[in-house]
Amino acid sequence: MEIKLFCPATIANLSCGFDVLGLCLDNAGDEMIVRKVDQKGVRITKIVGADLPLETEKNVSGVAALAMLETLDELDFGFEIEIYKNIKAGSGIGSSAASSAGAVFGINELLGRPYSRKDLVQFAMQGEKLASGNAHADNVAPALLGAFTLVRSYSPLDIIRIDSPEELYATVVHPQIELKTSDARSVLKQNVSLKSAITQWGNVGGLVAGLYTKDYDLIGRSLHDEIVEPVRSVLIPGFDLIKQTAYENGALGSGISGSGPSIFALSRGKETADQIAKAMSDVYEKMNLPYEIHVSKINPDGVRIL
């Protein structure tokens, strides 16, 4: 008994929402096969498209799966996982989250869904802890729940799913340099000024309100980061120019996707999103820097069975 899954890429932080906001992409993602087998435990039998460890305890999908199985009565069977990676590690669009979310979702389906999608987030977070040293949910929550997600609290875990306005599109450009999440975290300041914090709170509230009221201009005004982007953007080649180019071509807002180096822009309508993609591509063409680009609707479903 096996199922094949699409495990979507995600954009986390969304400028103002460091570690608490994320969205799910529709056409960028990995594929995974999860199989029920006689042998107990969890084994990763194949990884295509990336040089990642097959050892269960060293792979994010294995760690997430084990965290989930620890909460269940001992099973007299086990699971095999095959991973087909399309999201590059260190790209900033949730590579580790896609694997972690896919593993727990697949096993949950084969077990007859003892857990809800929201319950699965806590297990997938353990994969993120292995990848970055921090059990954050801003990628795994949208990967599992779809649409936008807000992590209101980590202790206890409290996640709110927010539907996306119909015409909202994301454009994401990934310059082909690897930026490890752990390295991107190391440059962050541990303390922020009250003035910056107040501005950031206003923007998080504004972004959430904009999503609920489908106010595209408010969404755009709220995509501003006082705290993380100023220190991280220096790690990304051409960041300021890409961001400026996105605005000039109709973006509502733009910023660093996750911990980078990918840069996202949100826009209203596919035509604008495509135009932004072309303009972003031109910047990196002129810089002679290889890149990948994605234009995507917001995925309302999260991980899905193929």
Disulfide bonds with the S-S distance in Angstrom:
none
